[in-house]
């Protein structure tokens, strides 16, 4: 069944737009992250990730539900080799929660706080 496009009003600028969400395309924040391959997640990482998931008995059909967590948090400036970290498979929601609470600490303004190493 085709999806019906709904008309919405942007909460930021007030203009009408088609589609879901609270903000129109012009008001949505841009993804300014560096591409994944430049952050160290390339073909080598995909092989390591597959190995971790397989070694932990997770069926291949369920792999999209999982993220592989680095412990301590991955930092290519300190150690670019993924295999030198403790790697733990986590469901995506669990990994996101852990990352937000422990790895990406923020200051009172919502900016990333510097980690003490």
C-alpha positions in Angstrom: 0.0 0.0 0.0 1.5 3.4 -1.0 2.5 5.7 1.8 0.3 8.9 2.1 2.4 12.0 2.3 1.2 14.3 5.1 1.4 18.0 5.0 3.1 19.4 8.1 4.2 22.9 9.3 7.8 23.4 10.2 8.3 24.1 13.9 11.3 26.3 13.2 10.3 28.5 10.2 6.6 27.9 10.1 6.5 26.9 6.4 4.3 24.1 5.2 6.1 21.0 3.8 5.2 17.5 2.7 6.4 14.5 4.7 6.9 13.5 8.3 9.0 15.1 11.0 8.9 18.4 12.8 11.3 20.3 10.6 11.4 21.1 6.8 14.5 20.1 4.8 16.0 23.6 5.1 15.7 23.7 8.9 16.9 20.1 9.5 20.4 19.9 10.9 23.0 18.8 8.4 25.1 15.7 9.1 28.5 17.2 9.4 30.3 14.1 10.5 33.4 12.9 8.6 32.6 9.9 6.4 32.8 6.5 8.2 35.8 5.3 6.3 37.8 8.4 7.5 36.8 7.6 11.1 38.3 4.1 10.8 35.2 2.1 9.7 36.3 0.6 6.4 36.4 -2.9 4.9 38.8 -4.0 7.6 36.3 -3.0 10.3 33.5 -4.8 8.5 35.6 -8.0 8.6 36.4 -7.6 12.3 32.7 -6.8 13.0 31.6 -9.9 11.2 34.1 -12.0 13.1 33.0 -10.7 16.5 29.3 -11.3 15.7 30.0 -14.8 14.4 32.3 -15.7 17.4 29.5 -14.7 19.8 27.0 -17.0 18.1 24.8 -14.3 16.7 23.0 -15.6 13.5 23.8 -13.7 10.4 20.2 -12.7 9.8 20.3 -10.8 13.2 23.6 -8.9 12.4 21.8 -5.7 11.3 20.2 -5.5 14.8 23.7 -5.4 16.5 26.5 -2.9 16.9 30.0 -3.9 18.0 31.1 -1.8 21.0 34.7 -0.9 21.5 35.9 -0.8 25.1 37.4 1.7 25.7 35.8 3.9 23.2 37.4 3.8 19.7 39.9 6.6 19.1 42.0 6.1 15.9 44.4 8.9 17.1 45.3 6.7 20.1 45.0 3.2 18.6 43.7 2.7 15.0 43.7 -1.2 15.2 40.2 -2.4 16.1 41.5 -5.8 17.3 43.4 -4.2 20.1 40.2 -3.2 21.8 37.8 -5.4 23.8 34.9 -5.8 21.3 31.4 -6.6 22.6 28.3 -7.1 20.5 25.3 -5.1 21.7 21.8 -4.5 20.4 21.7 -1.1 18.6 19.6 0.6 21.3 21.8 -0.7 24.1 24.9 0.5 22.3 23.4 3.9 21.7 22.5 4.2 25.3 25.9 3.1 26.5 27.6 5.5 24.1 25.5 8.5 25.2 26.0 7.8 28.9 29.7 6.8 29.0 31.6 7.5 25.8 30.2 10.8 24.5 30.1 12.8 27.7 28.7 16.3 27.3 29.1 19.5 29.2 26.1 21.6 30.6 25.7 23.3 27.1 25.4 20.0 25.3 28.8 20.2 23.7 31.1 17.2 23.8 33.3 17.3 27.0 36.9 16.4 26.7 37.7 12.9 28.0 40.6 12.7 30.4 43.1 10.0 29.4 
